[in-house]
């Protein structure tokens, strides 16, 4: 076999060296592993389990990143060295090699490790609810790309999607919304669904088998329409309008009342159940897009703010989120927050900040103090955006270390690609939005800079593409991968059609009015 054959691997390994010859996969192999532990063999594709020598490590050695592995293919067989997680990742590499080469594998050695510790994707289950079997398919896809974090957005204005046993009203009322108007076509009245505690445990177990940690999100203090429709006693005094589960995407005024002392034990009870269900270090506390209009007019909130000696409502938002971050810390957990929570006093550096839009000055200061950053810039990583805004080439050429962090690159915990679901109504549309853009994000999160090959990505993607399609995940057609100016114009025209209806124009006008008021008061939003 030609040892210079391009390997169809995504993400591309850190180090690859070819040797002479080929390994021919027998039709039936006898197990010759140096360990009889089926745990390790189960990490590998079934067709190679009988021809692998496995050199297990009980823990990662020295400074080696989690999931590091060595894969050697020789004429006499395969050898894999690593922890259970590393062996699992070696198995994902082998799956792609088998798609490309079939039963004749080139002799080579791969030494591989991830660039970033945090390699994530986010699914918004609030706007549109994808059932647990669909979530599992997305976890299968994430594992194939060596992603290791699943940020699960379970609560928002358009639906409360997680069962809380102490507060059944949250799903009893907040999991169902009316006739949605996310674009030009109204949706059926019966838009409902949530994950039971049993569903959550099942998905946690499924993710753990694929070495994926789940970072569940509880939005605080904004994006609370579904919660406050279910529990109106937690609204601010003088809040205008009637609470409801929202039928549009966007930004709304509904905030948890910061001056209501009932708010704090209520949220702590929810966090208790999050901590009971999710056995991971991190819980996301939200903190984005909190319009403070109700706080500004609420006597209780204003009294609270002045009693605490806080500068303004932005500082009160940070104070509130820090209360719950402290609560998590007392229970051995850590908070993740969106970057708006940086506005206030110096944020404790054990809180992880997810930078999505704006606040680069505050993010840079936080990093210089030793804080960790998850990079999720809308400029490249928001995969709900149309392809005419963000195609695959843009992701591949986007630096995962932003300019404001160049002097503190070690602060970049990793990168995450969110999929918001205002216009993602089912798994087919999710696959269209995610693939091959999520694999491009995965490569930038895993592969060292010198190993990433943007020019070869599209040919290398074919192996992973075949695996994803076997899972039933068919991505966008090739014309979207590196989109032409003509196709950009065509897609933009369709986007304009569905977003410039009379209903949407009225809604956008109201949103702009709300945002401009926030900018007038605080100087940024």
N, C-alpha and C positions, 0 to 999 in steps of 0.2 A: 504493500500500500504506500502511496505517496505520503511521506511524512510531513509535507508542507500543506496538506489538505486543511482548508479552513474549518475550524470546529464551529458547529452551529450551537453555540452555548450562550444563553442569557440568564443571569448575569455572567460576564466573562470572568474566568478564574484569575487569581492574582498572578500565578506563575504556571506556565505550561512548557514542558520540554518533551520533544518527540524522541523515541528510540526506534531501532530497526525492527521490522517485522509486524505481525498481526496476531491477535488472539481470536481464535474461531470458537464461537459459543456452541457447545455441544447441545444436541437436541434434549438430552437428559443429563443432568449433572448429579454427582453424589456429593453430599455435604462434606467439606474438608476444612471447615472453619476451625481456627485454633480455640474458639470458645463454643460451647454447646448452648450458650444462652440465646434462645430464640428472639429475645428482645432486640438484639443487634441485627439479626438477619431480617427481622420484620421491617427494618428501616430501608431495605434495599428492594429494587424491582425483583419480582418473583423469578424472572428468567435467569438472573445471575446469582441467586442465593447459594446455589450449590457449587459455585466455582470461585468463591471469594475466600481469601484468608482475611480474617478480621483481627486487627490488633487494637483491642478496646483500651481506652483510657477512662479511668473513673472520674477524673477532673481535668480541666484545662491546665496545661503546664505553663508556668512562668507568666510572661506578659502576653501569651497567645490569646487573641480575641475568642469569645465564645463561638462555637460552631466551626472552628478551624479543622481542617482535615487534610490528609494526604491520600491520593488515589494513584495507584500504579497499575498499569495494564502491561503484562508481559506475555510472551507466547504460552507460558505454562499456566497462566491464570491471572486473577485480579487480587490486589492487596489494598486494604483500606485501613487507615489508622486514624483514630480520633475518639472523642467522647461519643456518647449515643447521639447527641445533636449533630456532631460533625459527621458521623456515619450517615445520619439521615440526609444531610446536605450533599454528601458524596453520592447518595442514592438518587437525588434529584439531578445531579450532573450526569450520572449514568443513564437515567431515563432519556435525557436529550440525546446523548451519544447513540443510544440504541435506535432512536427515531432516525438519526442521520445514517448510521452505518449498518444497522441490522445485526446479523450474526458475525460480522468480521470487524472487530474493533482495532483501531491503530494502536500500536504500543506507544505508551507515553507515560509521563508522570505529571500529576497536577498537585500543586501545593496551594491551598486556598484558604482565605480568611476574609471577614467582612471589613469594610472601611469604617462603617459607623455601627455603634451598638444598637441604635434604635432605627429600625427599618419598617415603616408602618404604612398602613392605609386606613382610611376612615369610611365607614358606611353610616349614612344618615337614615335611620329607620323611622324617623318621625314623619317627614313629609309624605313618603310612600313606604308602606310596610311590605318588606319582602319576607316571606315565611322562612322558618328555620332551615328547611332543606336547601333553599337558595343561598342562605348565609353559609351553609356548609360548603357549597360549591365554590363560593368566593374564598373560603379558607383553604380549600384544596389548591386553588389557583395561587394564592399567596404563598403557600408552602412550596410550590413548584418553583417560585421565584426567590426563595430564601428570605421572604419577609418574615419578621418575627413579632410584630405588634399589630393588633387589631383594635383601633380606636372606635368604640361603638357609641354612636350618638343616639341615645335612647329617649331623650325628652326635649321637647321644643314647643313652639306656639301651635303647631299643626297636629300634635298628638303625643300622648304619654304612652310609652311602649314597653314598660317593665312592671310586672306585678310587684306591689309592695303590700305584704300581708297586713301590716298595721293600718294601711290606708287604702282599702279596696276601692274607694271612690275615685282614686287617680285613674285607674283603668276602667272603672265602671262608667265614668263620664268622659274622662280626658282622652280615651283611646278612639273615640268616634268623632268624626267631623262631618260637617254638612257638604253641600255640593261645591267641590273644589274648583277654583279658577286660577290654576297656575299658568295657563297659557290661553290659547284662543278657544279651546274646547272644554266645556264643563264636564266634570266627572260624575260618576254615579253617587247617589246619596250615601249608600252603604260603604263608606271608606273607613274601615275599622281594622283593628288587630293589635295584639300585644303579645309579648313573650311571657309565658308563665314561669314561675320559679323552676319548674321541672325542665322547661325548654332551655332556660339559661344554663342550668347545670349540664344539660346534654351538650350544648354548644361549647361550654367551657372545657368539658372532657374531650370533645372532638378537636378543639384548637390545641389543647395540651399535647395530644398525640402527634401533632404537627409542629410542636415547639413554637407555638404562637401564644404570647401573652395577650390578654384582653384588657384594654384600658377603657372602662365604662365611663360615660359622661353623665353628670347631673348638672344641668344649666343653672347657674346662680350669677346674678340676681335677675337677669333679663331672659327673654324668650320663654316667658312663664304663662302664656295665655291658657294652655291646656291645664296646667296645675291650678291656676286661679279660677278657671271655670269650675274645676272640681272642688276647690277649697276657697271660696270667695272671702272667707274671713281673714285671709292673709293678704288681701289687697290693701293698698294705701287708702287713707281717708281722702275724700274729694277726688278719687280716681274717676275720670270721665268715661262715659260709655258703659255698656254691659259686657261682662266677661264672656268670652266664647272661644271655642277651639277655632283657630283661624283657617280660612279657606284659601288664602293667598300666601305666596312666599313674601319675604320682606322683613321689615323691622317694625316692631310694635312697642307701645308704651308700657305694657304690663310688666311690672317689676314686683318681686317680693317686697313687702313693706319692711324697710330696715328698722323702723321705729316700733314695730309690733313685737313684743317680747315672745309671742307665741311662735314667731317665725323660726327662732333658733332651735328649740327642742324638736319642732316638726322636721326640719331638715336633718338634724342629727339622727332622728329615727330612720329616715330614709338612708342616710349614710351607714347606719348600723346594718341595715339589710344588704346594702351594696358590699360592705366588708364581709358579711357572712357568706354571700354568694361568690364573690370574686376573690380568689386567693392570690392576688397580685400586689406588687408594691404601690402601683399608681392608680389614682382615681382622678378623673378630669372634672374640674369644678366650673368649667365654662368661663363666663366673664366677658363675653364679647357683645357688642352692639346693644348695650344697655342704655336706652333713652331715659333720661332722668327727669322728664317733665312731671311725672306723678310725685317723685321725691321732692321736687322743688315746691309743690303745692300742698304736700302732706304735713300737717302740724306735728304728727308723731316723728316723722323722719327729720324734720327741721330741728325739733327739740333734741333728738338723738345726736345729730351732727354737731350742734352747738355744745351739748354736754360733753362730747368727746374731744372738743377743740379741733375739729377737722376743718381743713381749708375750704372744701367744697364737696359736692356730691360724688365726684370722681374718687376723692380720698375716702368717702364713706363706702363706696363700692369695694375698694381695696380692703378697707377695714373689715367689712362683712365677709369677704372671701377668705381673708386671713383667719377669721374666727373658725371657719370650717376647715381650713388647712391645719390649724392648730389642733382641732379635734381629731383629724386623721393622724397627725403626728403622734398624739398621745396613744394611738392604737397601732403604732408601728407602720403607718402608711404615709405616702407622700402625694401631694397635690400637683396636678398639671393645670395650667390656666392659659387662656388666650391672652395675647399681648396687651390688651386694654388694661389688664389688672396691674401693669407696671406703673400706671398713673397714680401717684400718691407718694408715700414714703418709700424708702429703699426696701424692696421686696426680699424676704429671706431667701437665701440661695439654695435651700433644699427644695423649694418649689420650682418645678420645671415650667418654662415659658414656651408656649407654642406661638411662634411669630407667623402671622398670616398676612397682615396688611398694616403698614404704617408703624410708627413708634420705633423706628430704627435707632434714634438717638437714645431712647430709654433701654432698648435691647442691648446696644453696645455697652452702656454703663453697667447693666446687670451682668453681662458676660465678663467684663473686666473685674468685677467683684467675685468671680468664681461661679456664677450661675450657669445653668445648662439650658440650651436652646434646642427646640425642635423646629426645623426650617420647613415651613409649609406655605411659602409665598404664593399668592394668587398669580404672580407673573409666570409660573410654570407648573405648579403642583395641584391646582384645583381642576379636577378631572370632570366636573360637571360642566365646565366651560365648553363652548363649541370648538370644533377643530380649527375653525378659521381664526380663533384667538390663540389656541395652544395646540400645535400639532406635535408629532413625535420628535421632529428635528429640534424644535424649540426646547423641549425637555432635555434632550441629549446634550445640547450646547449650553445649558443653563448651569451656572456654577452653584453646587450645593453649599458652598461656604460664601455667604453674602459679603459684600465689600465692608460693611460695618463690623464684621467679625474677623477680618483678616488678621488683626493683631491678637486675637484670642481664639484661634481655630479649634483648640481643644474644648471650647465651650459648646461646640456643635454636637449635641447628643445624637442627632440623626435627622432624617427627613421623613415626612409623611405626606401622602397624597389623599386629600379628602374627596369623597364623592357625595355631594349634596343632591337630594333627590326630588327637587321641585318638579322636574320634567323627566324623572326616571321612574316610570310607572311599573316596570317589571324587570325580570332578570335579563331578558334580551336587550333591553335598552341599557341596563347597567353594563353588560358585556361590550356593547358598542362604545360606550364612553370610556371604559377601562382599558381595552386592549386594542393596540399594543402600547398605549401610553403608560399604564401601570408597570409593565415590564421595563420600560425605559427608566422610570423612576427607580425601580428595583436595582437596575444596573448601576445607576449613579449612587445608590445607597450602599451597595455591596462592593463593587469593583474599585480597586485603586485607580487614581487618575491616569496613570500610565497604561493601565490595562483596558480602559474604556476605549472603544473604537466606534465613535459615532458614524463614521463612513461605512462600517461593515455591519452595523446593527441590523439593518433590514434583511440582509442575507442570513445572518446568524439567528434571527428570530424564528426561522421556519421550524426548527425542532420544537421549541416551546409552543409555537402556534398549533402544531399538530396535537400536542398534549392537551392544550386548552380546549381545542375543538372536540377531542374525545370526551372531555368533561361536559360538553354541551354549551361551551362558552365561545360563541362566534363573535369576533370583534369587528371593528370598522373595516370597510373595504380599503384596499391599498391606496386609492386616490386621496384618502384623508391623512395618510401617514406623513407625507411631506407635501402639504397641500399647495396646489398651484394658485396663482392669483385669480384665474378664472373660477376655480372651484370655491375659493374664498368668497368671491363676490356672489356666487350662487347661494352659498350657505348663509351668508349675511342677509341676503334678500329674504330667505325663508325665516330667519331669526326675526327680522323686522316685521314680517307678516304676523307672526304669532305673539309678538310683544307690543305691537302698536295698535291693538284693538281699542275701541272706546273704553271698555272696562279697565284694561291694563294701563292706558294713558292716564285715566283718573287716579288710579292707584299709585302710579309712579309720581304723579304730581304731588300727591299727599305725602308720599315718602320723602320727596325732596324738601318739602316744607319743614317736615319734622327734623330732618338731618341738618338743614341750614340753621335752625334754631339752636341745636346742640353746638354747632360750630361757633355760632355767635356768642354763646355763653362760655364755652370752654376752650375755644381756639382750635379744637381738633375733634374728630369723631372717628 
